[in-house]
Amino acid sequence: MTRYLFSEWDEIKKRLQKADRLLLLLDYDGTLAPIASIPQAARLPLENRRALRQLVKRPQCRVGVVSGRSLSETRDMVGVRGLILSGNHGLEIQGAGLRFSFPGGTVQKQLMNRLANALIPALKKLPGVWVEDKKFTLSIHYRLMPEKLTGQLRKLCGKTVRQTTRDADVCLCKGKKVLEIRPTNRWNKGLAISWIKAQIKPTLTLYVGDDVTDRDAFQALAPDDIAIRVGPSHATAAPYFLKNQAETNDLLGRLATL
């Protein structure tokens, strides 16, 4: 049964205070920052940046952001030194002495470039759609597109991907008003978090996320870890939930003052 996090806060706070080494990981869009009509407008609230800067200074706490955005864009959007940053759903990891890049990166970049060159002209006729090339992955944003065209967009994307890759190299995944094209290498946020945990060896991990791709992250956590879903509590592997993104701001404020 999924429980509202702040109704259980006294228990959660005790678990956090007992942790000798805490690993705190958060998604970016819809979790650390409100979702915006265009990705570049999803700005990190100042209060969250302050809280992250406080938390990253604590010797018993490691803090990271695990995003579907590229690593470089995640770094620019967050703007906090000392964090563990994971981009492209875990395909790139850097920071706090860690460094990881999924093998076969050069081939993957070439494939994504070829796909972008095929998708951009194919999707021109659909208003409010644009393709973001993140080197290792592609994002097809359609938040500004009329809802009635969603089915047409998915069919057109699927057809273009099949013609370009013959289904052998990539998968088409659904997010919040975005279609993600990723390599079919079984690597995801969950495996990235498992890799980070193996390096850090935390006694407790807390992960906060809001999207479909965060389910892999929730499932990667140990039974004693803390998984928190932002938004509706149904269809999620997280035992706790927050009502909306604004409550993430509250959570970070509470963590920073523990």
C-alpha positions as CSV (number, residue, x, y, z in Angstrom):
1,M,0.0,0.0,0.0
2,T,1.4,3.4,-1.0
3,R,1.5,5.9,1.9
4,Y,1.6,9.7,1.9
5,L,5.2,10.6,2.9
6,F,4.5,13.4,5.3
7,S,1.9,11.3,7.2
8,E,4.8,9.0,8.0
9,W,7.4,11.7,8.5
10,D,8.3,10.9,12.1
11,E,9.2,7.4,11.2
12,I,11.1,8.5,8.0
13,K,13.0,11.1,10.0
14,K,14.3,8.5,12.5
15,R,15.5,6.3,9.7
16,L,17.3,9.2,8.0
17,Q,19.0,10.3,11.3
18,K,20.2,6.7,12.0
19,A,21.9,6.4,8.5
20,D,25.7,6.5,8.7
21,R,25.9,7.1,5.0
22,L,22.9,8.5,3.1
23,L,22.6,8.4,-0.7
24,L,20.0,10.9,-1.8
25,L,19.0,10.8,-5.5
26,L,16.3,12.7,-7.4
27,D,14.9,13.0,-10.8
28,Y,14.9,16.5,-12.4
29,D,11.8,17.3,-14.4
30,G,8.6,17.0,-12.4
31,T,10.6,16.3,-9.2
32,L,13.3,18.8,-8.5
33,A,11.8,21.3,-11.0
34,P,8.3,21.9,-12.2
35,I,7.5,20.5,-15.7
36,A,7.5,23.3,-18.3
37,S,6.0,23.6,-21.7
38,I,9.5,23.5,-23.2
39,P,12.4,21.7,-21.5
40,Q,14.6,24.8,-21.3
41,A,12.1,26.6,-19.2
42,A,12.1,23.9,-16.4
43,R,14.1,26.0,-13.9
44,L,15.2,24.7,-10.6
45,P,13.5,26.6,-7.7
46,L,16.0,28.7,-5.8
47,E,15.0,27.0,-2.5
48,N,15.9,23.6,-3.9
49,R,19.3,24.8,-5.1
50,R,20.0,26.1,-1.6
51,A,18.9,22.9,0.0
52,L,21.1,20.8,-2.4
53,R,24.1,23.0,-1.6
54,Q,23.6,22.5,2.1
55,L,23.1,18.7,1.8
56,V,26.2,18.2,-0.5
57,K,28.4,19.7,2.2
58,R,27.5,17.0,4.7
59,P,30.2,14.3,5.0
60,Q,27.6,11.6,5.7
61,C,25.4,12.4,2.7
62,R,26.0,11.9,-1.0
63,V,23.5,13.7,-3.3
64,G,22.8,13.1,-7.0
65,V,20.4,13.9,-9.8
66,V,19.3,11.1,-12.2
67,S,17.8,12.6,-15.3
68,G,16.7,11.7,-18.8
69,R,18.4,14.9,-20.0
70,S,21.9,14.8,-21.3
71,L,24.6,15.0,-18.7
72,S,25.8,18.4,-19.8
73,E,22.3,19.9,-19.7
74,T,21.6,18.3,-16.3
75,R,24.7,20.0,-15.0
76,D,23.8,23.3,-16.4
77,M,20.2,23.2,-15.2
78,V,21.1,22.1,-11.6
79,G,24.1,24.4,-11.1
80,V,25.4,22.8,-7.9
81,R,28.9,21.6,-7.5
82,G,29.8,18.3,-5.8
83,L,26.7,16.4,-7.0
84,I,26.6,12.9,-8.6
85,L,25.0,13.6,-12.0
86,S,23.5,10.9,-14.2
87,G,22.2,11.8,-17.7
88,N,20.5,10.0,-20.5
89,H,18.7,7.7,-18.1
90,G,21.9,6.5,-16.6
91,L,24.1,6.1,-19.7
92,E,26.4,8.9,-18.4
93,I,27.5,9.4,-14.8
94,Q,29.9,11.9,-13.4
95,G,30.7,13.8,-10.2
96,A,31.8,13.3,-6.7
97,G,34.7,11.2,-7.9
98,L,32.6,8.9,-10.1
99,R,32.7,8.5,-13.8
100,F,30.8,6.1,-16.1
101,S,29.9,6.0,-19.8
102,F,28.0,3.1,-21.3
103,P,30.2,1.0,-23.6
104,G,29.7,1.5,-27.3
105,G,29.0,5.2,-27.0
106,T,30.5,6.2,-30.3
107,V,28.3,3.8,-32.2
108,Q,25.2,4.9,-30.2
109,K,25.8,8.6,-31.0
110,Q,26.1,7.8,-34.7
111,L,22.8,5.9,-34.6
112,M,21.0,8.7,-32.7
113,N,22.3,11.2,-35.2
114,R,21.0,9.1,-38.1
115,L,17.6,8.8,-36.4
116,A,17.4,12.5,-35.7
117,N,18.1,13.2,-39.3
118,A,15.3,10.9,-40.3
119,L,12.8,12.1,-37.7
120,I,13.1,15.8,-38.0
121,P,11.8,16.0,-41.6
122,A,9.2,13.2,-41.0
123,L,7.7,15.1,-38.1
124,K,7.7,18.6,-39.6
125,K,4.0,18.4,-40.5
126,L,3.0,18.0,-36.9
127,P,2.7,21.3,-35.0
128,G,4.2,21.7,-31.6
129,V,6.7,18.7,-31.9
130,W,10.4,18.9,-31.8
131,V,13.3,16.4,-31.6
132,E,16.0,16.8,-29.0
133,D,19.3,15.0,-29.8
134,K,21.0,14.1,-26.5
135,K,23.8,12.2,-28.2
136,F,23.1,8.8,-26.5
137,T,19.3,9.1,-26.7
138,L,16.6,11.2,-28.5
139,S,13.6,12.9,-27.0
140,I,10.5,13.8,-29.1
141,H,8.6,16.5,-27.2
142,Y,5.0,17.0,-28.0
143,R,3.6,19.1,-25.0
144,L,2.6,21.9,-27.4
145,M,1.0,19.5,-29.9
146,P,-2.8,19.2,-30.1
147,E,-3.8,16.1,-28.1
148,K,-5.8,14.6,-31.0
149,L,-2.6,14.1,-33.0
150,T,-0.9,11.9,-30.4
151,G,-1.8,8.6,-32.1
152,Q,-0.5,9.9,-35.4
153,L,2.7,11.0,-33.8
154,R,3.4,7.6,-32.3
155,K,2.6,5.8,-35.5
156,L,4.9,8.1,-37.5
157,C,7.7,7.8,-34.9
158,G,7.4,4.0,-34.8
159,K,7.5,3.7,-38.6
160,T,10.5,6.0,-38.9
161,V,12.4,4.1,-36.2
162,R,11.7,0.7,-37.8
163,Q,12.8,1.9,-41.2
164,T,16.0,3.5,-39.9
165,T,17.1,0.8,-37.4
166,R,15.1,-2.3,-38.3
167,D,14.1,-2.6,-34.6
168,A,17.4,-4.1,-33.7
169,D,19.1,-1.3,-31.9
170,V,16.6,1.0,-30.1
171,C,13.3,1.1,-28.2
172,L,10.6,3.7,-28.2
173,C,9.5,4.6,-24.7
174,K,6.7,6.8,-23.4
175,G,7.1,9.6,-20.9
176,K,5.1,12.7,-19.8
177,K,4.3,14.3,-23.2
178,V,7.6,12.9,-24.6
179,L,8.7,9.9,-26.5
180,E,12.2,8.6,-25.7
181,I,14.3,6.7,-28.1
182,R,16.9,4.7,-26.2
183,P,19.3,1.8,-27.0
184,T,18.0,-1.7,-26.3
185,N,20.9,-2.5,-24.1
186,R,18.8,-3.1,-21.0
187,W,20.5,-0.2,-19.2
188,N,18.2,2.2,-17.4
189,K,17.9,4.4,-14.3
190,G,17.6,1.4,-12.0
191,L,20.9,-0.1,-13.2
192,A,22.6,3.2,-13.0
193,I,21.5,3.6,-9.4
194,S,22.7,0.1,-8.6
195,W,26.1,1.0,-10.1
196,I,26.2,4.2,-8.0
197,K,25.3,2.3,-4.9
198,A,28.0,-0.2,-5.5
199,Q,30.6,2.7,-5.5
200,I,29.2,4.6,-2.6
201,K,28.1,1.7,-0.4
202,P,25.4,3.7,1.4
203,T,23.6,2.4,4.5
204,L,20.3,4.0,3.2
205,T,19.3,5.3,-0.2
206,L,16.4,7.7,-0.8
207,Y,15.1,8.2,-4.4
208,V,12.4,10.6,-5.6
209,G,11.0,10.5,-9.1
210,D,7.7,11.2,-11.0
211,D,7.8,9.6,-14.4
212,V,7.4,6.1,-16.0
213,T,11.2,5.8,-16.4
214,D,11.6,6.2,-12.6
215,R,9.9,2.8,-12.0
216,D,13.2,1.1,-12.9
217,A,14.8,3.3,-10.2
218,F,12.2,2.4,-7.6
219,Q,12.7,-1.3,-8.3
220,A,16.5,-1.1,-8.0
221,L,16.2,0.0,-4.3
222,A,16.6,-2.4,-1.4
223,P,13.6,-3.2,0.8
224,D,15.1,-0.9,3.5
225,D,15.6,2.0,1.2
226,I,13.1,4.8,0.7
227,A,11.4,5.2,-2.7
228,I,9.1,8.2,-3.2
229,R,6.8,8.9,-6.2
230,V,5.8,12.5,-7.0
231,G,2.2,12.7,-8.1
232,P,-0.6,10.1,-8.3
233,S,0.2,7.1,-6.1
234,H,-1.3,4.4,-8.4
235,A,0.8,2.0,-10.6
236,T,4.1,2.6,-8.9
237,A,6.7,0.5,-7.2
238,A,7.3,3.3,-4.6
239,P,5.9,2.7,-1.1
240,Y,5.6,6.5,-0.5
241,F,4.2,9.4,-2.5
242,L,4.2,13.2,-2.5
243,K,1.1,15.0,-3.9
244,N,2.9,17.2,-6.4
245,Q,6.3,18.7,-7.3
246,A,5.9,21.6,-4.8
247,E,6.1,19.0,-2.0
248,T,9.5,18.0,-3.2
249,N,10.6,21.5,-2.3
250,D,9.2,20.9,1.2
251,L,11.0,17.5,1.5
252,L,14.4,19.0,0.5
253,G,13.9,21.8,3.1
254,R,13.2,19.2,5.8
255,L,16.2,17.1,4.8
256,A,18.5,20.2,4.8
257,T,17.5,21.0,8.4
258,L,17.7,17.5,9.9
